[in-house]
Amino acid sequence: MKRDMNLVRDLLLLAEADGDDSELCLKYGREVVAGHAAILVDAGLVEGAVACGSSGKPIASEIIRLTWAGHEFLDNARNDTIWNKAMATVKAKSLSVSFEILTALLKSLISNSLG
């Protein structure tokens, strides 16, 4: 599974709103959503539970709550304009960036927009 930062953001927004992931599962597939929930747990952005199938791959998930780190990232990623600028910058450079680099880019864009 390749990490999809748009799905990561969507899952964090959904967790904050205590929403249902059924629309995301229709769009991405249950296993992909579960896999992304698992990496959010691994990264310490959320607390949750992940069920794995016999292959060891995540097949179902439940995000219980955002952690402090999850809230911090989401505060940087929440604004659609800032998020879209960051993603366009990454795409224009044909890069795959780490979470830390994306966070730094988001912070930089926010700082620039504040003046």
Secondary structure by P-SEA (a helix, b strand, c coil): ccccaaaaaaaaaaaaacccaaaaaaaccaaaaaaaaaaaaaaccccbbbbbcccccccbbbbccccaaaaaaaaaaccaaaaaaaaaaaaaacccccaaaaaaaaaaaaaaaac
